[in-house]
Amino acid sequence: MSSAAGGIALKHTIPVIDRMMDVLGQLERQAEGVTIRELTKRLSLPRTTVYRILNTLQQHDVVRRDDGGGYHLGHRLLSMASQVSTKMHEIDLAAIGQPFLDRLASEVGEGIKLSVIDDQGIMVLAAAAGRREYALTVVPGQRMPIHAGAAGKLLLAHLSPDRQAHWLATPLVAFTPRTITDPKRLKSEMAKIRRLGWAQDKGESAPSIQAYAAPVFSKDGRMVAALSIPFLAGTTPHRMEEIRIAAIDAARAMSAAIPA
């Protein structure tokens, strides 16, 4: 861009948004969090300006403040990112899947979620609220552990061997006594999942939460998402089987609706 063109472009920008983006850029580079004092020094901005920007962004869940006074990027950004298509022809899974999630939530009464995998792990792409009392709440943009939970294990099981090896080489944190943290056991679990065609969470990410997940496939046979139904531990075996079958049927119906 020429200097003249650059000057014209700058005349049509909004300074406060430029400063807001500078603040977000600092938070993006500092995963451990940044205080107002640090931001004021790094950006050479008045403390009141930085405070007002952060306070506004916090109201919209774009940033969050930890107990030590450090600011981090907020969950709203994950939700927004889930709506971004990197290619014009990319399938809008959230839009395709939402009617299926809503219908399933109405039928079974539990919260439903559609999850995908990216370079950072598992992310909830779309969700539907449950209608039953005590139904678990799921929110688009949430990040989930890749090795603990039905959706995560299912997506991991369908990765290529090299990508599986990458994730198995990372530290596998134990969230509950049921979390599988041994890579060999997890590989065995993935083989079982591929054989069955669905995955189960028996309280691996939280002691009181279980789930079933079923795969959503594109027309060329690639697994593109996991449809899962979390529910409270203590659910009767009959009810659990109803949930498992419902997840499988809904995932198949959504797969059939994905365009070629």
C-alpha positions in Angstrom: 0.0 0.0 0.0 1.4 3.5 -0.9 1.9 6.1 1.9 -0.8 8.2 0.4 -3.3 5.3 0.4 -2.2 4.4 3.9 -2.9 7.9 5.1 -6.4 7.9 3.6 -7.1 4.5 5.2 -6.0 5.9 8.6 -8.4 8.8 8.3 -11.3 6.3 8.2 -10.4 4.3 11.3 -11.8 4.8 14.8 -8.9 5.5 17.4 -10.7 3.8 20.3 -11.1 0.6 18.4 -7.5 0.7 17.4 -6.6 1.0 21.1 -9.0 -1.8 21.9 -7.3 -4.0 19.4 -3.9 -3.1 20.9 -5.2 -4.3 24.3 -6.5 -7.5 22.8 -3.2 -8.1 21.0 -1.3 -7.9 24.3 -3.7 -10.4 26.0 -3.3 -12.7 23.0 0.4 -12.8 23.5 0.3 -13.2 27.3 -1.6 -16.4 28.1 -0.7 -15.9 31.8 -2.7 -12.7 31.9 -1.8 -9.0 32.0 -2.6 -6.4 34.6 -3.8 -2.9 34.0 -0.5 -1.5 35.2 1.4 -3.7 32.7 -0.9 -2.7 29.8 -0.6 1.0 30.6 3.2 0.7 30.5 3.4 -1.4 27.4 0.9 0.6 25.4 1.8 4.0 26.7 -1.9 4.7 27.3 -3.5 6.5 30.3 -4.6 4.1 33.0 -8.2 5.4 32.8 -8.3 4.6 29.1 -7.1 1.1 29.6 -9.5 0.5 32.5 -12.5 1.7 30.5 -11.6 -0.5 27.5 -11.1 -3.5 29.7 -14.3 -2.9 31.7 -16.3 -2.6 28.5 -14.8 -5.7 27.0 -15.4 -7.6 30.3 -19.1 -6.7 30.2 -19.3 -8.5 26.9 -17.3 -11.5 28.0 -14.6 -10.6 25.5 -12.0 -10.4 28.4 -12.1 -11.9 31.9 -10.3 -10.9 35.1 -8.6 -13.5 37.3 -8.4 -13.3 41.1 -4.9 -11.8 40.9 -6.0 -8.9 38.8 -4.7 -10.2 35.5 -6.8 -10.0 32.4 -7.3 -12.8 29.8 -9.2 -13.3 26.6 -12.8 -14.2 27.3 -15.0 -17.0 26.3 -17.1 -14.8 23.9 -14.2 -14.9 21.5 -14.4 -18.7 21.3 -18.1 -18.4 20.5 -17.4 -15.8 17.8 -14.5 -17.9 16.4 -16.8 -20.9 16.0 -18.7 -18.9 13.4 -15.7 -18.1 11.3 -15.3 -19.9 8.0 -11.7 -20.1 6.7 -12.9 -20.9 3.2 -15.8 -19.7 1.2 -16.9 -23.3 0.4 -16.5 -24.5 4.0 -19.6 -26.3 5.3 -21.4 -24.3 8.0 -21.8 -27.2 10.5 -23.3 -25.0 13.2 -26.1 -23.8 10.9 -26.8 -27.3 9.5 -26.6 -28.9 12.9 -28.7 -26.5 15.0 -32.1 -27.8 14.0 -31.0 -31.3 14.8 -29.7 -30.3 18.2 -32.9 -28.3 19.0 -35.1 -31.2 18.0 -33.1 -33.7 19.9 -33.0 -31.5 23.0 -36.8 -31.3 22.8 -37.2 -35.1 22.4 -34.8 -36.3 25.1 -34.9 -33.3 27.4 -31.1 -33.2 27.9 -28.6 -30.6 26.7 -27.0 -31.4 23.3 -23.7 -30.3 21.9 -21.9 -30.5 18.6 -18.1 -30.5 19.0 -15.2 -30.2 16.5 -11.5 -30.6 16.8 -8.8 -28.0 15.9 -5.2 -27.3 16.7 -6.1 -26.3 20.3 -8.3 -29.3 21.0 -12.0 -29.8 21.3 -14.4 -26.9 20.9 -18.2 -26.9 21.3 -19.4 -25.5 17.9 -23.2 -25.5 18.6 -25.5 -26.5 21.5 -29.1 -26.8 22.5 -30.4 -26.4 26.0 -32.1 -29.3 27.7 -35.8 -29.1 28.8 -35.6 -31.5 31.7 -35.0 -30.4 35.3 -31.3 -30.7 36.1 -30.4 -30.9 32.4 -26.7 -30.0 31.9 -25.9 -26.6 30.3 -23.6 -26.5 27.4 -22.4 -23.3 25.6 -20.9 -22.8 22.2 -17.3 -21.8 22.3 -16.5 -24.0 25.4 -13.2 -25.9 25.3 -13.2 -29.5 26.4 -10.3 -31.9 27.1 -9.4 -34.0 24.1 -8.9 -37.3 26.1 -11.6 -37.0 28.8 -15.2 -37.1 27.5 -17.2 -38.9 24.9 -16.9 -36.2 22.1 -13.2 -35.7 22.6 -12.4 -39.4 22.5 -14.6 -39.9 19.5 -12.9 -37.1 17.5 -9.5 -38.3 18.6 -10.3 -41.8 17.5 -11.0 -40.6 14.0 -7.8 -38.5 13.5 -5.0 -39.6 11.3 -2.2 -41.6 13.0 0.2 -38.7 13.0 -2.3 -36.3 14.6 -3.2 -38.9 17.1 0.4 -39.3 18.0 0.7 -35.6 18.5 -2.1 -35.5 21.0 -1.0 -38.7 22.8 2.5 -37.1 23.3 1.0 -34.2 25.2 0.4 -34.4 29.0 -2.9 -36.2 29.7 -4.3 -34.7 32.8 -6.4 -36.7 35.2 -9.6 -34.9 36.0 -11.2 -37.8 37.9 -10.1 -41.3 38.8 -11.8 -42.5 35.6 -9.8 -40.3 33.3 -7.5 -42.3 30.9 -4.0 -40.8 31.1 -2.0 -43.7 29.8 -1.4 -43.4 26.0 -1.5 -47.2 25.5 -4.9 -47.5 27.3 -6.2 -44.5 25.3 -5.1 -46.0 22.0 -7.0 -49.2 23.0 -10.0 -47.1 23.9 -9.9 -45.4 20.5 -9.8 -48.7 18.7 -12.9 -49.8 20.7 -14.7 -46.6 19.8 -14.0 -47.0 16.1 -15.3 -50.6 16.3 -18.5 -49.6 18.1 -19.2 -46.4 16.2 -19.9 -44.3 19.3 -18.2 -43.2 22.5 -19.1 -43.1 26.2 -18.0 -40.8 29.0 -18.2 -42.7 32.4 -17.3 -39.7 34.5 -13.9 -38.9 33.0 -14.0 -35.1 32.9 -16.3 -34.6 36.0 -17.4 -37.3 38.5 -21.1 -36.5 38.2 -21.3 -36.2 34.4 -21.5 -38.9 31.9 -22.3 -38.8 28.1 -22.7 -40.6 24.8 -21.3 -39.2 21.5 -21.9 -40.3 17.9 -20.0 -39.2 14.8 -21.2 -36.9 12.1 -19.7 -37.6 8.7 -19.4 -35.6 5.5 -20.4 -37.1 2.1 -16.8 -38.3 1.5 -16.8 -40.3 4.7 -14.7 -37.9 6.9 -15.8 -37.4 10.5 -16.5 -33.7 10.8 -18.1 -33.4 14.2 -19.2 -35.3 17.3 -22.8 -35.0 18.5 -23.0 -35.7 22.2 -25.5 -35.8 25.0 -24.2 -35.3 28.5 -26.3 -36.4 31.5 -26.0 -36.8 35.3 -24.5 -39.9 36.8 -27.0 -42.1 38.4 -29.3 -42.2 35.3 -31.0 -45.6 34.9 -29.6 -48.1 32.4 -32.8 -48.0 30.4 -32.6 -44.2 30.2 -28.9 -44.3 29.2 -29.7 -46.7 26.4 -32.4 -44.3 25.1 -29.9 -41.5 25.2 -27.2 -43.5 23.3 -29.7 -44.5 20.5 -31.0 -41.0 20.3 -27.4 -39.6 19.8 -26.6 -42.1 17.1 -29.9 -41.6 15.2 -29.5 -37.8 15.3 -25.9 -37.9 14.2 -26.9 -40.1 11.2 -29.7 -37.7 10.3 -27.3 -34.8 10.4 -24.7 -36.6 8.3 -27.4 -37.2 5.7 -28.2 -33.5 5.6 -24.6 -32.3 4.9 -24.2 -31.3 1.3 -21.6 -32.9 -1.0 
